[in-house]
Amino acid sequence: MKKTLLLLIFFSMSLFAQNRKGEFHLAPDTHQHELYVSFSESVVLEDEDYLKVLLQIDGIERLADEFGIRFQKGIAISDEKTELLYKSALQNGHDGKSVLRLRNILKIVADNPSNERLFELATRLEELDEVIYCSLMPLQPIPPPNDIAPVTPDYEANQTYLDANPGVNMRYAWGLGQIGTGIRIRDVEYGFNKNHEELVDKNAFIATGMNISTSATPSYTEHGTSVFGIMYADKGAYGISGMAYGATEMILFPEWQQSGYNRVNAVTQAIANSQPGGDVIVYEMQAYGQSNNYVPAEFDNPIWDLTKAATDAGILIVEAAANGNQNLDSAYYASYMARGNSGAIIVGAGSDNLLHNRLSYSTYGSRVDVQGWGVNVRACGTGNLVMIGGDFNQGYTNFSGTSSATPIVASCVVVLQSYYHSLTGNYMSPTAMRQLLQTTGIPQGTGVAGNIGPLPNMQAAILQINQNLSVSENEDVAFTVFPNPVSDHLKVIIPQSVDANSRLEVYTALGQKVMEQTVVSGYNEYSAEKLSQGIYFVKVTSGKRTHTQKIIKR
């Protein structure tokens, strides 16, 4: 282990403070689980001979003898990746302790690991002061947040969720050339059909070294085909068009492989293969909450820890709220809410009309950030709507649930992140992205109780980005630009004195320079006839002083 990481662990103190014990539970109808245990910062795991270190804890030796336990690394992220995430978290204004916490999460292998024995072992472990929490993760697949019965018998003539209200107005972004360029997408769930006509020619794959279980039925694997289609389908002359069809790639990190079902591993691999800023991870998963009703995947402690570490480092995560009709503000979820915000953007399911009401099955509460359509979302996969020529690879469906809501919102995130990066060379943080979606979104309706947040509004979000970037870096070089919108001639008045090397530059919304001219104090006029219609940014620079304003060309 690198010495720098060892030193960092000694300083990871306060993040472990909140009480997270007593949250472990057995999944319904699940005969096998894995036991994860999180140790406090006082336990310094210098090498992988974990038992040697842990035997110094009073009570561990007795449990080791009684249950025949061995300890393994719980979160398989390399030291190099851990250090990268840690440094990124510091650069994003966090203390990095969420990243270091992952090193203290171990997986326990026990003799005769029945549900009853693992439950008892978890109970006994949580009696130790050095244990932060135990978590029992099922080794049998949890159903995805899938289509809600009854299946919609008909569908819209086109993808109306792409349109303006009641849709998210992705067509406005497309009109500006914004299609998700440069952003990489990761999807954590069960599978997808690479051979579907919408995906076969796209840069969409299963993660290297991973595979899809042959035991996973189409009700599991085709779920991913629909999600991939909503976000990344080919924009051709047939079928549907992915909302972020210009993204660099979309990669599946499957929970259910030939080696078995392992959600922690899938999330770990998605994070380990993502970079801060330019990558977006989608959680198309749900977990068991009160009375085995469905809640966000991060309700399980190891997933929450992984999520928090990733978002602190700047990786955007968009997560389904789940189809459990659960109130996350109720007393049962108090300990979950007390952990704080994981940084993920959690998505509820709303109606497909101007009311934007919560759909009855959507989990809700103050922790749910925004909504997407939970019904009437045309997507590829399954073929329960139409299967062209009886070909499985030409099947289309009406998708619904938080399953459809989540990729709609995630697509907005991808396109907005791409747009912001094209203007600034930087990336929005998870917090900034959430705030942008919420403050510019279309408000939730009041017809059904339970907060799921607003619906994203791409036009309002893009205009807000433009407005934020139009703030002067130094008001001493402020100028007036008119008319705005401009047709033929752009006029600029600079009331202050500027030096002889001062210049005016005009950039497209994609950050491409299309004009550069000298500028003087007083009145300036430039031809705008060669500029095509759209949004531009006018930048005036004089020495170290600079100022930028947005204009629209008609």
NUBA-143732 format. One line per 10 residues: number of its first residue (from 1); for each residue x, z, y of C-alpha. Coordinates in nm, 3 decimals. Layout:
BEGIN
NUM = X/Z/Y ~ ... $
% end
This chain:
BEGIN
1 = 0.000/0.000/0.000 ~ 0.122/-0.078/0.349 ~ 0.250/0.220/0.547 ~ 0.041/0.119/0.847 ~ -0.277/0.155/0.643 ~ -0.167/0.493/0.511 ~ -0.119/0.617/0.865 ~ -0.456/0.482/0.970 ~ -0.635/0.669/0.694 ~ -0.510/1.004/0.823 $
11 = -0.686/0.937/1.151 ~ -1.022/0.835/1.005 ~ -1.208/1.154/1.079 ~ -1.541/1.168/1.256 ~ -1.721/0.873/1.093 ~ -1.765/1.072/0.773 ~ -1.948/1.353/0.948 ~ -2.316/1.268/0.897 ~ -2.492/1.409/0.592 ~ -2.566/1.126/0.350 $
21 = -2.616/1.324/0.029 ~ -2.931/1.323/-0.178 ~ -3.014/0.954/-0.122 ~ -2.922/0.817/-0.467 ~ -3.205/0.704/-0.695 ~ -3.269/0.509/-1.015 ~ -3.416/0.162/-0.980 ~ -3.747/0.102/-1.163 ~ -3.742/-0.066/-1.503 ~ -3.361/-0.072/-1.494 $
31 = -3.171/0.055/-1.795 ~ -2.820/0.030/-1.654 ~ -2.664/0.140/-1.327 ~ -2.319/0.171/-1.173 ~ -2.216/0.490/-0.996 ~ -2.030/0.469/-0.666 ~ -1.889/0.773/-0.490 ~ -1.760/0.800/-0.134 ~ -1.493/1.063/-0.070 ~ -1.415/1.228/0.263 $
41 = -1.112/1.155/0.479 ~ -0.938/1.461/0.337 ~ -0.888/1.267/0.012 ~ -0.598/1.026/0.072 ~ -0.586/0.765/-0.205 ~ -0.225/0.650/-0.175 ~ -0.224/0.439/-0.489 ~ -0.460/0.333/-0.765 ~ -0.389/0.633/-0.987 ~ -0.708/0.777/-0.844 $
51 = -0.764/1.043/-1.109 ~ -0.424/1.197/-1.041 ~ -0.518/1.251/-0.677 ~ -0.877/1.353/-0.745 ~ -0.781/1.617/-1.002 ~ -0.660/1.822/-0.708 ~ -1.026/1.863/-0.608 ~ -1.179/2.175/-0.757 ~ -1.442/2.070/-1.011 ~ -1.327/1.712/-1.078 $
61 = -1.126/1.799/-1.390 ~ -1.427/1.971/-1.544 ~ -1.649/1.669/-1.474 ~ -1.382/1.431/-1.600 ~ -1.366/1.614/-1.932 ~ -1.742/1.654/-1.966 ~ -1.842/1.298/-1.879 ~ -1.525/1.111/-1.977 ~ -1.497/0.956/-1.633 ~ -1.238/0.718/-1.490 $
71 = -1.217/0.597/-1.133 ~ -1.182/0.236/-1.016 ~ -1.153/0.076/-0.675 ~ -1.510/0.042/-0.551 ~ -1.467/-0.214/-0.273 ~ -1.238/-0.497/-0.380 ~ -1.097/-0.593/-0.040 ~ -0.722/-0.642/-0.015 ~ -0.497/-0.433/0.208 ~ -0.424/-0.741/0.417 $
81 = -0.794/-0.809/0.476 ~ -0.859/-0.443/0.549 ~ -0.591/-0.443/0.814 ~ -0.732/-0.763/0.969 ~ -1.083/-0.617/0.983 ~ -0.948/-0.291/1.125 ~ -0.763/-0.468/1.407 ~ -1.069/-0.683/1.481 ~ -1.286/-0.372/1.502 ~ -1.045/-0.220/1.754 $
91 = -1.051/-0.539/1.961 ~ -1.432/-0.523/1.960 ~ -1.428/-0.174/2.108 ~ -1.488/0.021/1.785 ~ -1.258/0.284/1.637 ~ -1.217/0.099/1.307 ~ -1.314/0.399/1.096 ~ -1.598/0.208/0.932 ~ -1.337/-0.027/0.784 ~ -1.113/0.254/0.663 $
101 = -1.408/0.425/0.497 ~ -1.425/0.141/0.243 ~ -1.094/0.255/0.093 ~ -1.250/0.587/-0.006 ~ -1.540/0.437/-0.201 ~ -1.470/0.439/-0.576 ~ -1.663/0.324/-0.881 ~ -1.693/0.559/-1.174 ~ -1.673/0.451/-1.537 ~ -1.817/0.715/-1.769 $
111 = -1.861/0.756/-2.143 ~ -2.216/0.681/-2.261 ~ -2.336/0.581/-1.911 ~ -2.709/0.626/-1.963 ~ -2.934/0.659/-1.659 ~ -2.980/1.027/-1.729 ~ -2.606/1.099/-1.758 ~ -2.518/0.904/-1.445 ~ -2.796/1.073/-1.248 ~ -2.670/1.414/-1.359 $
121 = -2.311/1.318/-1.280 ~ -2.412/1.200/-0.931 ~ -2.595/1.528/-0.874 ~ -2.291/1.730/-0.980 ~ -2.049/1.522/-0.774 ~ -2.254/1.569/-0.458 ~ -2.211/1.944/-0.497 ~ -1.842/1.893/-0.406 ~ -1.748/1.926/-0.040 ~ -1.510/1.628/-0.064 $
131 = -1.792/1.391/-0.167 ~ -1.979/1.215/0.116 ~ -2.242/1.053/-0.107 ~ -2.311/0.906/-0.449 ~ -2.502/0.583/-0.501 ~ -2.657/0.441/-0.819 ~ -2.656/0.062/-0.798 ~ -2.874/-0.122/-1.054 ~ -2.713/-0.363/-1.298 ~ -3.040/-0.553/-1.339 $
141 = -3.146/-0.797/-1.065 ~ -3.377/-0.679/-0.788 ~ -3.639/-0.947/-0.716 ~ -3.558/-1.143/-0.398 ~ -3.796/-1.111/-0.098 ~ -3.984/-1.413/-0.229 ~ -4.304/-1.602/-0.166 ~ -4.611/-1.385/-0.110 ~ -4.916/-1.454/-0.322 ~ -5.134/-1.647/-0.297 $
151 = -4.922/-1.959/-0.250 ~ -5.035/-2.153/0.057 ~ -5.236/-2.453/-0.071 ~ -5.146/-2.689/0.213 ~ -4.864/-2.737/0.465 ~ -4.789/-2.864/0.813 ~ -4.705/-3.229/0.867 ~ -4.359/-3.130/0.987 ~ -4.137/-2.828/1.044 ~ -4.336/-2.679/1.329 $
161 = -4.114/-2.371/1.341 ~ -3.861/-2.603/1.507 ~ -4.096/-2.660/1.800 ~ -4.163/-2.454/2.112 ~ -4.390/-2.148/2.096 ~ -4.517/-2.055/1.842 ~ -4.188/-2.188/1.700 ~ -3.835/-2.094/1.808 ~ -3.777/-2.426/1.996 ~ -3.469/-2.533/1.803 $
171 = -3.545/-2.887/1.918 ~ -3.439/-2.783/2.269 ~ -3.096/-2.685/2.135 ~ -3.071/-3.010/1.938 ~ -3.148/-3.199/2.258 ~ -2.832/-3.045/2.406 ~ -2.629/-3.144/2.101 ~ -2.627/-2.788/1.967 ~ -2.640/-2.798/1.586 ~ -2.416/-2.509/1.477 $
181 = -2.085/-2.692/1.495 ~ -1.781/-2.488/1.391 ~ -1.970/-2.193/1.236 ~ -1.948/-2.104/0.866 ~ -2.248/-1.957/0.681 ~ -2.241/-1.721/0.380 ~ -2.557/-1.644/0.181 ~ -2.577/-1.345/-0.054 ~ -2.847/-1.382/-0.320 ~ -2.894/-1.540/-0.666 $
191 = -2.839/-1.913/-0.663 ~ -2.920/-2.256/-0.520 ~ -2.951/-2.612/-0.644 ~ -2.650/-2.807/-0.521 ~ -2.801/-3.125/-0.669 ~ -3.108/-3.117/-0.447 ~ -3.129/-3.433/-0.238 ~ -3.110/-3.224/0.082 ~ -2.787/-3.050/-0.023 ~ -2.597/-3.278/-0.261 $
201 = -2.400/-3.445/0.020 ~ -2.358/-3.131/0.232 ~ -2.063/-2.893/0.241 ~ -2.263/-2.639/0.041 ~ -2.105/-2.468/-0.259 ~ -2.083/-2.158/-0.475 ~ -1.793/-1.934/-0.372 ~ -1.466/-2.008/-0.549 ~ -1.425/-1.799/-0.863 ~ -1.795/-1.708/-0.880 $
211 = -2.084/-1.852/-1.081 ~ -2.460/-1.829/-1.125 ~ -2.596/-1.648/-1.429 ~ -2.767/-1.878/-1.678 ~ -3.018/-1.595/-1.726 ~ -3.139/-1.635/-1.367 ~ -3.470/-1.824/-1.378 ~ -3.575/-2.076/-1.111 ~ -3.785/-1.805/-0.943 ~ -3.449/-1.647/-0.855 $
221 = -3.218/-1.946/-0.810 ~ -3.461/-2.173/-0.623 ~ -3.505/-1.898/-0.366 ~ -3.157/-1.986/-0.243 ~ -3.237/-2.358/-0.243 ~ -3.512/-2.290/0.011 ~ -3.286/-2.072/0.226 ~ -3.006/-2.330/0.219 ~ -3.258/-2.599/0.309 ~ -3.403/-2.417/0.610 $
231 = -3.057/-2.361/0.751 ~ -2.842/-2.648/0.630 ~ -3.046/-2.936/0.484 ~ -2.930/-3.286/0.563 ~ -3.079/-3.432/0.881 ~ -3.159/-3.774/0.745 ~ -3.453/-4.009/0.731 ~ -3.637/-3.812/0.461 ~ -3.737/-3.458/0.369 ~ -3.660/-3.165/0.595 $
241 = -3.379/-3.100/0.843 ~ -3.171/-2.783/0.844 ~ -3.199/-2.588/1.166 ~ -2.818/-2.549/1.186 ~ -2.737/-2.871/1.001 ~ -2.409/-2.916/1.188 ~ -2.248/-2.594/1.064 ~ -1.908/-2.628/0.897 ~ -2.020/-2.505/0.555 ~ -2.269/-2.287/0.370 $
251 = -2.139/-2.088/0.074 ~ -2.333/-1.887/-0.184 ~ -2.198/-1.549/-0.297 ~ -2.419/-1.477/-0.600 ~ -2.526/-1.128/-0.699 ~ -2.601/-1.230/-1.057 ~ -2.312/-1.395/-1.241 ~ -2.238/-1.459/-1.605 ~ -2.043/-1.132/-1.602 ~ -2.356/-0.943/-1.494 $
261 = -2.546/-0.832/-1.187 ~ -2.337/-0.671/-0.913 ~ -2.466/-0.662/-0.555 ~ -2.171/-0.461/-0.419 ~ -1.928/-0.723/-0.547 ~ -2.127/-1.011/-0.395 ~ -2.137/-0.851/-0.050 ~ -1.771/-0.751/-0.078 ~ -1.664/-1.105/-0.160 ~ -1.874/-1.250/0.122 $
271 = -1.705/-1.018/0.372 ~ -1.358/-1.066/0.223 ~ -1.399/-1.442/0.264 ~ -1.530/-1.429/0.620 ~ -1.355/-1.424/0.955 ~ -1.461/-1.222/1.260 ~ -1.659/-1.422/1.512 ~ -1.709/-1.764/1.360 ~ -1.882/-1.661/1.037 ~ -2.244/-1.557/0.977 $
281 = -2.348/-1.373/0.658 ~ -2.713/-1.382/0.546 ~ -2.854/-1.102/0.329 ~ -3.143/-1.257/0.134 ~ -3.187/-0.933/-0.057 ~ -3.400/-0.622/-0.062 ~ -3.359/-0.271/-0.205 ~ -3.592/-0.011/-0.350 ~ -3.725/0.248/-0.106 ~ -4.003/0.505/-0.125 $
291 = -4.218/0.462/-0.437 ~ -4.000/0.161/-0.523 ~ -4.136/-0.039/-0.230 ~ -3.891/-0.280/-0.074 ~ -3.663/-0.208/0.222 ~ -3.346/-0.370/0.366 ~ -3.054/-0.403/0.125 ~ -2.845/-0.175/0.346 ~ -3.066/0.120/0.249 ~ -2.819/0.159/-0.039 $
301 = -2.520/0.347/0.099 ~ -2.238/0.116/-0.022 ~ -2.409/-0.188/0.130 ~ -2.454/-0.002/0.459 ~ -2.084/0.090/0.466 ~ -1.980/-0.267/0.392 ~ -2.216/-0.399/0.659 ~ -2.096/-0.155/0.923 ~ -1.731/-0.239/0.855 ~ -1.799/-0.613/0.879 $
311 = -2.005/-0.602/1.198 ~ -1.760/-0.366/1.370 ~ -1.496/-0.630/1.297 ~ -1.716/-0.896/1.462 ~ -1.875/-1.067/1.160 ~ -2.241/-1.146/1.227 ~ -2.483/-1.034/0.954 ~ -2.851/-1.129/0.947 ~ -3.054/-0.921/0.700 ~ -3.408/-0.939/0.561 $
321 = -3.624/-0.637/0.642 ~ -3.788/-0.686/0.298 ~ -4.147/-0.725/0.181 ~ -4.232/-0.360/0.125 ~ -4.466/-0.271/0.415 ~ -4.245/0.032/0.471 ~ -4.221/0.223/0.799 ~ -3.850/0.290/0.846 ~ -3.936/0.549/1.111 ~ -4.124/0.766/0.861 $
331 = -3.984/1.095/0.735 ~ -3.872/0.948/0.403 ~ -3.618/0.725/0.579 ~ -3.490/0.988/0.823 ~ -3.150/1.015/0.655 ~ -3.114/0.636/0.651 ~ -3.195/0.614/1.021 ~ -2.955/0.902/1.092 ~ -2.663/0.689/0.973 ~ -2.704/0.488/1.293 $
341 = -2.713/0.114/1.340 ~ -2.517/-0.083/1.082 ~ -2.475/-0.372/1.326 ~ -2.678/-0.616/1.115 ~ -2.963/-0.809/1.279 ~ -3.266/-0.709/1.068 ~ -3.552/-0.957/1.047 ~ -3.921/-0.890/0.990 ~ -4.193/-1.140/0.895 ~ -4.434/-1.251/1.165 $
351 = -4.726/-1.492/1.190 ~ -4.687/-1.863/1.251 ~ -4.922/-1.871/1.550 ~ -4.920/-1.768/1.915 ~ -5.013/-1.410/1.822 ~ -4.673/-1.334/1.662 ~ -4.823/-1.039/1.475 ~ -4.645/-0.856/1.196 ~ -4.753/-0.979/0.855 ~ -4.896/-0.697/0.650 $
361 = -4.626/-0.691/0.384 ~ -4.325/-0.686/0.619 ~ -4.121/-0.367/0.637 ~ -4.109/-0.250/0.998 ~ -3.986/0.015/1.239 ~ -3.750/0.062/1.531 ~ -3.455/-0.054/1.319 ~ -3.609/-0.403/1.274 ~ -3.471/-0.623/1.551 ~ -3.649/-0.959/1.555 $
371 = -3.904/-1.160/1.360 ~ -3.925/-1.504/1.207 ~ -4.213/-1.695/1.053 ~ -4.323/-1.534/0.729 ~ -4.565/-1.809/0.631 ~ -4.599/-2.189/0.638 ~ -4.225/-2.259/0.647 ~ -4.161/-2.595/0.492 ~ -3.844/-2.588/0.281 ~ -3.686/-2.760/-0.017 $
381 = -3.689/-2.612/-0.366 ~ -3.930/-2.511/-0.646 ~ -4.153/-2.816/-0.599 ~ -4.477/-2.614/-0.580 ~ -4.578/-2.821/-0.275 ~ -4.462/-3.162/-0.387 ~ -4.211/-3.295/-0.639 ~ -4.130/-3.656/-0.559 ~ -4.147/-3.868/-0.875 ~ -4.149/-3.550/-1.083 $
391 = -3.781/-3.503/-0.993 ~ -3.674/-3.138/-0.974 ~ -3.406/-3.236/-0.722 ~ -3.672/-3.372/-0.488 ~ -3.895/-3.066/-0.480 ~ -4.039/-2.914/-0.161 ~ -4.226/-2.592/-0.098 ~ -4.402/-2.376/0.156 ~ -4.169/-2.079/0.182 ~ -4.277/-1.740/0.311 $
401 = -4.200/-1.369/0.338 ~ -3.900/-1.213/0.503 ~ -3.724/-1.471/0.286 ~ -3.831/-1.748/0.524 ~ -3.812/-1.535/0.839 ~ -3.445/-1.447/0.782 ~ -3.295/-1.800/0.762 ~ -3.497/-1.903/1.070 ~ -3.338/-1.624/1.272 ~ -2.997/-1.676/1.109 $
411 = -3.008/-2.043/1.211 ~ -3.072/-1.939/1.571 ~ -2.771/-1.708/1.548 ~ -2.548/-1.985/1.413 ~ -2.645/-2.233/1.684 ~ -2.620/-1.981/1.968 ~ -2.280/-1.861/1.848 ~ -2.158/-2.221/1.831 ~ -2.288/-2.288/2.182 ~ -2.128/-1.977/2.328 $
421 = -1.795/-2.059/2.164 ~ -1.804/-2.414/2.298 ~ -1.830/-2.277/2.651 ~ -1.590/-1.984/2.634 ~ -1.361/-2.019/2.335 ~ -1.479/-1.672/2.232 ~ -1.757/-1.538/2.010 ~ -2.050/-1.309/2.083 ~ -2.034/-0.970/1.917 ~ -2.313/-0.865/1.679 $
431 = -2.447/-0.630/1.948 ~ -2.444/-0.900/2.216 ~ -2.619/-1.147/1.984 ~ -2.891/-0.896/1.897 ~ -2.951/-0.816/2.263 ~ -2.968/-1.185/2.352 ~ -3.229/-1.254/2.083 ~ -3.437/-0.952/2.186 ~ -3.426/-0.991/2.562 ~ -3.504/-1.364/2.559 $
441 = -3.745/-1.366/2.265 ~ -4.122/-1.415/2.261 ~ -4.283/-1.068/2.243 ~ -4.442/-0.942/1.923 ~ -4.821/-0.935/1.919 ~ -5.019/-0.612/1.915 ~ -5.272/-0.711/1.651 ~ -5.091/-0.539/1.364 ~ -4.910/-0.207/1.409 ~ -4.544/-0.169/1.324 $
451 = -4.243/-0.302/1.516 ~ -4.069/-0.617/1.394 ~ -3.944/-0.730/1.735 ~ -3.976/-1.059/1.923 ~ -3.944/-1.415/1.792 ~ -3.624/-1.592/1.905 ~ -3.666/-1.845/2.186 ~ -3.375/-2.089/2.180 ~ -3.441/-2.236/2.524 ~ -3.457/-1.897/2.692 $
461 = -3.149/-1.775/2.501 ~ -2.942/-2.079/2.599 ~ -3.046/-2.052/2.963 ~ -2.954/-1.683/2.957 ~ -2.606/-1.769/2.824 ~ -2.570/-2.024/3.103 ~ -2.676/-1.771/3.364 ~ -2.437/-1.507/3.234 ~ -2.147/-1.751/3.241 ~ -2.227/-1.860/3.595 $
471 = -2.112/-1.526/3.738 ~ -1.814/-1.562/3.969 ~ -1.481/-1.425/3.860 ~ -1.397/-1.384/4.232 ~ -1.670/-1.410/4.494 ~ -1.411/-1.505/4.762 ~ -1.428/-1.864/4.638 ~ -1.807/-1.885/4.620 ~ -1.961/-2.222/4.697 ~ -2.299/-2.390/4.729 $
481 = -2.390/-2.685/4.510 ~ -2.697/-2.903/4.574 ~ -2.930/-3.066/4.498 ~ -2.993/-2.890/4.167 ~ -3.119/-3.064/3.958 ~ -2.901/-3.354/4.073 ~ -2.969/-3.726/4.033 ~ -2.709/-3.946/4.203 ~ -2.484/-3.745/4.433 ~ -2.349/-3.392/4.390 $
491 = -2.283/-3.207/4.716 ~ -2.061/-2.900/4.739 ~ -2.007/-2.679/5.042 ~ -1.718/-2.428/5.045 ~ -1.740/-2.199/5.347 ~ -1.396/-2.036/5.294 ~ -1.052/-2.184/5.333 ~ -0.893/-2.321/5.013 ~ -0.539/-2.438/4.945 ~ -0.426/-2.800/4.915 $
501 = -0.418/-2.787/4.536 ~ -0.779/-2.673/4.497 ~ -0.989/-2.875/4.256 ~ -1.341/-2.920/4.127 ~ -1.410/-2.968/3.755 ~ -1.735/-3.050/3.578 ~ -1.788/-2.956/3.212 ~ -2.062/-3.042/2.966 ~ -2.253/-2.772/2.782 ~ -2.013/-2.839/2.492 $
511 = -1.714/-2.750/2.709 ~ -1.589/-3.109/2.753 ~ -1.443/-3.193/3.094 ~ -1.615/-3.502/3.238 ~ -1.498/-3.490/3.600 ~ -1.202/-3.356/3.798 ~ -1.167/-3.406/4.173 ~ -0.986/-3.251/4.469 ~ -1.189/-3.018/4.687 ~ -1.155/-2.910/5.050 $
521 = -1.308/-2.647/5.272 ~ -1.646/-2.743/5.407 ~ -1.848/-3.040/5.285 ~ -1.767/-3.233/4.963 ~ -1.967/-3.509/4.794 ~ -1.919/-3.665/4.449 ~ -2.097/-3.934/4.250 ~ -2.299/-3.804/3.956 ~ -2.438/-4.140/3.848 ~ -2.225/-4.162/3.532 $
531 = -2.332/-3.822/3.405 ~ -2.599/-3.833/3.135 ~ -2.899/-3.602/3.145 ~ -2.832/-3.241/3.049 ~ -2.670/-2.914/3.156 ~ -2.328/-2.904/3.322 ~ -2.099/-2.642/3.470 ~ -1.924/-2.698/3.803 ~ -1.601/-2.501/3.841 ~ -1.400/-2.469/4.163 $
541 = -1.045/-2.331/4.143 ~ -0.823/-2.234/4.436 ~ -0.505/-2.058/4.334 ~ -0.606/-1.758/4.126 ~ -0.960/-1.768/4.257 ~ -1.231/-1.942/4.057 ~ -1.607/-1.968/4.048 ~ -1.848/-2.151/3.814 ~ -2.210/-2.258/3.865 ~ -2.459/-2.432/3.637 $
551 = -2.631/-2.757/3.733 ~ -2.882/-2.985/3.564 ~ -2.852/-3.364/3.572 ~ -3.177/-3.557/3.562 $
% end
